[in-house]
Amino acid sequence: MARTVIVYTQPTCGPCQEEKLWLTQQNIPFEDRDIRKNDAYFQEAIQLGASMTPVTLIVNEDGEQIVVHGFDKEQLKKALNLS
């Protein structure tokens, strides 16, 4: 299934770095949006209900959107259909 994965991060966030490494190890392509460098990304993360980073937005090809707050491996596995 085609999907888009966007991770809202900031450079000083340890869990952000861990999640990006984990996604890379799972061969999941993703877009890294640094909320410190781009205010529009910051506003998008706020609209997704973010109170911390990382915030991960997964958009499936059917348009379904899944938002995962924090680096929650179990939620990410479920959202990405990983076993």
Number of C-alpha atoms within 10 A of each C-alpha: 7 7 17 15 19 18 25 24 27 20 11 10 12 13 16 22 15 13 21 20 12 14 17 12 9 11 9 13 13 17 13 16 21 18 21 14 11 10 11 13 16 18 13 14 24 14 9 15 13 19 11 14 21 30 25 28 21 21 17 16 11 9 10 9 14 16 19 19 20 20 20 14 13 11 15 20 13 10 17 16 9 9 6
